[in-house]
Amino acid sequence: MLLVDDHAVVRLGCRRLLEQVGGMCVVAEAASGEEGYRAFVEHTPDITVLDIVLPGIGGIETLRRIVARAPGARVLMFSLHESAVFASRALQAGACGYVTKSEPPAVLIDAVRCVASGRTYLSHGVAQDLAVQSLPGHGNPVLMLTPREFEVFRLTVEGRELADIARLMSLSPKTVANHQSIVRRKLGVTTLAQAVRLAATQGMLQTVAGAPTLERAVPPYASA
């Protein structure tokens, strides 16, 4: 098993919890998306427990790269975010399950066992929210974004500069700008303030430190 989380205390707690269960062994840990991907390539773990908000490339982009390399990879997302948006994006990118960090420890153990057996696992609250999202009249424009567009959107509303996003995602600034243009059109926003407001309504900013406020919103989402 591979643990990817930027908090050492969380990784230690997960390791101790899971290794107390028979048949579970953590072979590697990582504190960022880049480290997590390299560890996956090196160790090819049976299961990867992956946080969504990570330094460098985020968990969704890390997941996308893992699945692109190994389509059968079993990845369980383990996140502070209870928003159905993140869970939906993770599942669309190839995750086998989604568990929030607010759940009791036994839930994480059950989720790992479930994913190990080839099934999908969702926290109860997340499953309910996803069910509501699928009802008529509850369409969510953020769900129209591709995994890569979603990651560009997430980094943008966090206040990242275009060049920084390009570096983190290993893309050219022009490609990032093109993705931002597509995201702007799909979401119907023309300014960063509008993008941040939309992200806030989707619960995407609740754990993001230093996210831009509406009062100091700046390009790249400014109107031409």
Secondary structure, DSSP 4 states (H G I P E B T S, - for coil): -EEE-S-HHHHHHHHHHHHTSTT----EEESSHHHHHHHHHHH--S-EEE-SS-SSS-HHHHHHHHHHH-TT--EEEEES---HHHHHHHHHHT-SEEEETTS-HHHHHHHHHHHHTT--EE-HHHHHHHHHHTSTT---GGGGS-HHHHHHHHHHHTT--HHHHHHHHT--HHHHHHHHHHHHHHHT--SHHHHHHHHHHTT-STT-TTPPPGGG--TTSS--
